[in-house]
């Protein structure tokens, strides 16, 4: 069940990434990250009460509480906000696969070194296959849509500078996501997914809300002026930040951080049918090959 939860969480994250990429055209990363975390945090107490895991919070040791709060700040307040900034600079076709690849690599290495996880050759080959499949799917479309710009032009220099910053941010995203996942796996203890999420998500929300109110309060208020923006953020909060995060926390506990991170890399696969059905993009041989390689990687990881 842990592997299945990881795959569903991956597809959920893919869909919400597409939505967030669209929303960040009109909403700043700080506002987007803050509002979705706040909305999810307001719903979580009711979900926790319904789950029956409320008593686990009072019985949990202080180390587990600190781990959940800390991992929430690393993953949501810092990691996700940086990711939204990278999306705005690089676009989803560049930022998404690179962050996922770094996240996988660092989480798997950390799981082996820090948590003493067993890691078989099938999982290693599966992880490489998933990364290769994502490359085949994403890179051809990325190259095809790139607009030519004359070398040495001011626009080219500005774009190059922005991309250097964007790629630097992407590296940091991978580091923070991996650290948050490893801390979650190591410090969670007996906390269930609902109890753990009830600490992680509000911790990120408080961190981002404090930062947003101090640095850019007007940005937090701006989305409320357009109904479609706040509804879009609310949808992302419920589907991705609430439902997707609960599945991810469950998967880390059941399948382990290494396997969960690899299966989570299959998220770009959801973009494939969307691009064909909605955007009318062609289904090329490279895309077909990438899909097959990714599916083979999933089978090896789960085996």
Secondary structure, 3 states (H helix, E strand, C coil): CHHHHHHHHHHHHHHHHHHHHHHCCCCCHHHHHHHHHHHHHHHHHHHHHHHCCHHHHHHCCHHHHHHHHHHHHHHHHHHHHHHHHHHHHHCHHHHHHHHHHHHHHHHHHHHHHCCCCCCCHHHHHHHHHHHHHHHHHHHHHHHHHCCCCCCCCHHHHHHHHHHHHHHHHHHHHHHHHHHHHHHHHHHCCCCCHHHHHHHHHHHHHHHHHHHHHHHCHHHHHHHHHCHHHHHHHHHHHHHHHHHHHHHHHHHHHHHCHHHHHHHHHHHHHHHHHHHHHCCCCCCCHHHHHHHHHHHHHHHHHHC
